[in-house]
């Protein structure tokens, strides 16, 4: 399944069995993207994980 990265607009190939909520990485810019919807396919920047600093 082909789409474009919403950050750099580079071509992005996804597996045919990709699921909603899955995190994928753009091969061009390296940004983490979350699959928001499958029909139509929609990607968004993945939420950043907060550091817990060992707490």
C-alpha positions in Angstrom: 0.0 0.0 0.0 1.6 3.3 -1.1 1.0 6.7 0.5 2.9 9.9 1.2 4.5 11.1 4.4 2.5 14.1 5.8 5.8 15.6 7.1 8.1 15.5 4.1 5.7 14.3 1.4 8.1 11.4 0.5 6.8 8.1 -0.8 5.9 5.7 1.9 5.2 2.0 1.4 3.1 0.3 4.0 2.4 -3.4 4.5 -1.0 -4.6 3.2 -1.9 -5.8 6.7 -1.2 -2.4 8.4 -3.7 -1.7 11.3 -5.2 1.4 12.8 -3.0 2.7 15.7 0.1 1.1 14.3 3.3 3.3 14.3 5.3 3.4 11.1 8.6 5.2 10.3 9.2 7.4 7.3 12.2 6.1 5.4 13.0 9.6 4.0 12.8 11.8 7.1 12.7 9.3 9.9 9.6 10.7 11.6 7.3 8.3 13.5 3.8 8.2 12.1 0.6 6.7 13.4 -2.0 5.1 11.2 -5.2 7.0 12.0 -7.6 5.4 9.6 -7.6 2.8 6.9 -10.4 3.9 4.6 -9.2 6.3 3.4 -5.7 5.7 4.6 -4.7 8.6 6.9 -1.4 9.1 8.8 -0.5 11.7 11.5 2.6 12.4 13.5 2.8 9.9 16.3 2.5 11.3 19.9 5.8 11.8 21.6 6.4 9.6 24.7 7.2 11.6 27.8 10.4 10.8 29.7 9.8 9.4 33.1 13.4 10.0 34.2 13.5 6.7 36.2 10.4 7.5 38.2 
